[in-house]
Amino acid sequence: PILAQSSVKILMDLSSVLIATPDRPHYSFTQHDLAKIFHGMQAHPGLCTSAVSVAHLWLFNCNTTFMRRLVNQEDGSMCQRIIGRALDMMQQHVGTSEPWPLHARAAGFPAFLCVKQH
């Protein structure tokens, strides 16, 4: 449930801050965006074998779902902060000693995807 809670938190926060306008109608964040995040995760079930690898894939899907439609650096920074707070919430919940994914605020557009470890 922490993935769902974190994803909904991002959706709600983005919807309240980055509001659709006539010149930015694509800033309409909906439950369809949540479906994209989880569909992306379900497409590669064998890639993620730990809580950290699931967090990597989740973060990648959040970034590709939300960040790609933003039009300027200010909006991108706001989105990174929102995703970063959700990632912090997940990390506190999981409580793992494994290295955690690069933080969205520090990483910008992370260029990683979790890979199956041999």
DODO-904072 format. One record per residue: residue in one letter; x negated, y, z of N, C-alpha, C in turn. Coordinates in pm, whole numbers. Layout:
BEGIN
PT milo     nx     ny     nz    cax    cay    caz     cx     cy     cz
PT    A      X      Y      Z      X      Y      Z      X      Y      Z
...
end
This chain:
BEGIN
PT milo     nx     ny     nz    cax    cay    caz     cx     cy     cz
PT    P    -80   -121      0      0      0      0    -84    128      0
PT    I   -212    119     41   -291    243     45   -315    298    -96
PT    L   -328    211   -196   -344    259   -333   -219    334   -379
PT    A   -105    278   -349     21    342   -387     39    474   -311
PT    Q     13    473   -182     27    595   -103    -67    704   -153
PT    S   -191    668   -181   -289    766   -229   -250    819   -366
PT    S   -200    732   -452   -160    774   -586    -40    868   -581
PT    V     57    835   -497    175    922   -482    134   1056   -423
PT    K     41   1055   -329     -9   1180   -270    -70   1270   -377
PT    I   -151   1210   -465   -210   1287   -575   -101   1346   -662
PT    L     -6   1263   -700    104   1307   -786    180   1423   -723
PT    M    214   1411   -597    291   1516   -529    209   1645   -517
PT    D     82   1631   -480     -2   1750   -466    -24   1819   -599
PT    L    -51   1743   -704    -70   1804   -836     58   1871   -883
PT    S    172   1807   -859    300   1863   -902    331   1995   -833
PT    S    281   2012   -711    310   2135   -638    210   2247   -668
PT    V     93   2211   -722    -10   2311   -747    -23   2345   -896
PT    L    -26   2243   -979    -42   2263  -1123     95   2246  -1189
PT    I    165   2355  -1199    304   2353  -1243    311   2376  -1394
PT    A    400   2302  -1459    420   2318  -1603    474   2458  -1633
PT    T    421   2517  -1738    465   2648  -1785    487   2637  -1936
PT    P    547   2737  -1998    566   2729  -2144    436   2707  -2222
PT    D    325   2764  -2174    199   2743  -2244    125   2618  -2197
PT    R    174   2552  -2093    115   2428  -2043    224   2326  -2008
PT    P    304   2287  -2106    413   2193  -2076    362   2054  -2039
PT    H    239   2024  -2076    180   1894  -2045    138   1884  -1898
PT    Y    159   1988  -1820    130   1984  -1677    248   1929  -1597
PT    S    328   1852  -1659    441   1787  -1593    395   1648  -1547
PT    F    374   1633  -1416    326   1508  -1360    445   1428  -1309
PT    T    456   1304  -1354    573   1222  -1322    531   1082  -1276
PT    Q    631   1003  -1246    607    864  -1207    544    784  -1321
PT    H    560    832  -1443    495    768  -1556    343    768  -1539
PT    D    290    875  -1478    147    882  -1452    103    774  -1353
PT    L    186    748  -1254    155    639  -1160    150    506  -1232
PT    A    244    487  -1324    246    363  -1401    118    348  -1482
PT    K     67    458  -1538    -57    452  -1615   -174    409  -1528
PT    I   -180    461  -1407   -289    425  -1315   -287    276  -1287
PT    F   -172    225  -1250   -163     84  -1211   -167    -10  -1331
PT    H   -119     36  -1445   -130    -46  -1565   -277    -63  -1601
PT    G   -354     43  -1590   -497     36  -1616   -568    -59  -1522
PT    M   -522    -65  -1399   -584   -155  -1302   -544   -300  -1329
PT    Q   -421   -322  -1370   -374   -457  -1398   -436   -513  -1526
PT    A   -482   -426  -1613   -540   -471  -1739   -673   -542  -1718
PT    H   -737   -521  -1604   -869   -580  -1578   -875   -641  -1438
PT    P   -791   -737  -1407   -789   -790  -1271   -917   -861  -1229
PT    G   -990   -918  -1323  -1111   -990  -1287  -1231   -902  -1261
PT    L  -1221   -774  -1292  -1334   -684  -1272  -1355   -647  -1126
PT    C  -1250   -645  -1051  -1259   -593   -915  -1252   -705   -813
PT    T  -1362   -720   -743  -1372   -831   -648  -1386   -785   -504
PT    S  -1386   -655   -481  -1398   -603   -345  -1318   -473   -335
PT    A  -1302   -425   -213  -1230   -299   -192  -1300   -184   -263
PT    V  -1432   -186   -265  -1506    -78   -329  -1490    -83   -480
PT    S  -1492   -201   -539  -1475   -208   -684  -1333   -171   -724
PT    V  -1235   -203   -641  -1098   -159   -667  -1091     -6   -660
PT    A  -1159     53   -563  -1161    199   -550  -1226    263   -672
PT    H  -1333    201   -723  -1397    254   -844  -1299    257   -961
PT    L  -1230    147   -982  -1136    139  -1094  -1018    235  -1073
PT    W   -969    243   -951   -860    335   -920   -902    479   -948
PT    L  -1021    517   -903  -1070    653   -924  -1086    682  -1073
PT    F  -1139    585  -1146  -1153    602  -1291  -1016    626  -1355
PT    N   -917    545  -1317   -783    558  -1375   -716    689  -1335
PT    C   -736    733  -1212   -681    863  -1170   -742    976  -1252
PT    N   -873    971  -1269   -939   1076  -1347   -892   1076  -1492
PT    T   -884    960  -1553   -843    958  -1694   -695    994  -1710
PT    T   -614    961  -1612   -471    993  -1621   -445   1142  -1600
PT    F   -507   1202  -1502   -476   1340  -1467   -571   1443  -1528
PT    M   -700   1415  -1525   -798   1515  -1566   -796   1545  -1716
PT    R   -761   1449  -1796   -771   1467  -1942   -675   1571  -1997
PT    R   -570   1603  -1925   -475   1699  -1980   -495   1841  -1927
PT    L   -591   1862  -1840   -615   1994  -1783   -692   2080  -1882
PT    V   -664   2210  -1882   -715   2297  -1986   -831   2388  -1945
PT    N   -860   2397  -1815   -971   2483  -1776  -1041   2428  -1652
PT    Q  -1157   2484  -1624  -1240   2436  -1514  -1172   2457  -1378
PT    E  -1101   2566  -1363  -1033   2593  -1237   -929   2484  -1205
PT    D   -850   2447  -1304   -752   2341  -1285   -822   2207  -1262
PT    G   -931   2184  -1334  -1008   2061  -1315  -1065   2051  -1175
PT    S  -1115   2161  -1123  -1170   2162   -987  -1060   2135   -884
PT    M   -943   2194   -906   -831   2170   -815   -793   2022   -817
PT    C   -785   1964   -934   -750   1823   -947   -856   1735   -880
PT    Q   -983   1768   -897  -1090   1692   -834  -1079   1696   -682
PT    R  -1045   1812   -628  -1029   1823   -482   -913   1737   -433
PT    I   -804   1738   -507   -687   1658   -469   -718   1509   -476
PT    I   -782   1466   -583   -820   1325   -595   -923   1290   -487
PT    G  -1014   1381   -460  -1115   1357   -357  -1055   1336   -219
PT    R   -952   1414   -186   -885   1397    -56   -817   1260    -48
PT    A   -757   1218   -159   -693   1086   -161   -797    975   -148
PT    L   -912    994   -211  -1019    896   -200  -1071    888    -57
PT    D  -1082   1003      9  -1122   1005    150  -1021    928    236
PT    M   -893    947    208   -788    877    282   -801    726    263
PT    M   -830    684    141   -849    541    114   -969    488    189
PT    Q  -1078    561    188  -1200    515    253  -1179    498    403
PT    Q  -1108    590    464  -1079    579    607   -993    457    636
PT    H   -900    429    549   -811    315    567   -885    182    551
PT    V   -972    174    450  -1042     49    421  -1151     23    525
PT    G  -1225    125    563  -1327    111    665  -1436     12    629
PT    T  -1489     18    509  -1592    -74    465  -1730    -14    483
PT    S  -1829    -99    494  -1967    -51    504  -2035    -48    368
PT    E  -1966    -97    264  -2022    -93    129  -2030     51     82
PT    P  -2126     79     -7  -2131    215    -64  -2001    246   -137
PT    W  -1946    360   -110  -1816    399   -164  -1837    467   -299
PT    P  -1734    472   -385  -1747    538   -515  -1789    683   -501
PT    L  -1855    731   -603  -1890    872   -604  -1766    954   -582
PT    H  -1778   1051   -497  -1664   1135   -465  -1627   1219   -585
PT    A  -1500   1230   -612  -1451   1305   -728  -1498   1450   -725
PT    R  -1509   1507   -606  -1551   1647   -598  -1696   1663   -640
PT    A  -1780   1568   -603  -1922   1577   -634  -1953   1525   -773
PT    A  -1876   1430   -819  -1910   1361   -943  -1857   1430  -1067
PT    G  -1759   1515  -1053  -1700   1574  -1171  -1618   1469  -1244
PT    F  -1655   1439  -1364  -1588   1335  -1440  -1672   1209  -1430
PT    P  -1642   1119  -1335  -1726   1001  -1318  -1728    915  -1445
PT    A  -1846    872  -1482  -1863    791  -1601  -1892    647  -1560
PT    F  -1811    593  -1472  -1833    457  -1429  -1705    377  -1439
PT    L  -1721    250  -1447  -1611    156  -1443  -1662     39  -1363
PT    C  -1583    -16  -1276  -1633   -126  -1196  -1664   -245  -1287
PT    V  -1767   -314  -1253  -1808   -430  -1331  -1814   -551  -1240
PT    K  -1787   -664  -1297  -1790   -786  -1220  -1935   -819  -1184
PT    Q  -1959   -840  -1056  -2094   -873  -1012  -2114  -1023  -1018
PT    H  -2232  -1063  -1061  -2263  -1206  -1074  -2337  -1255   -952
end
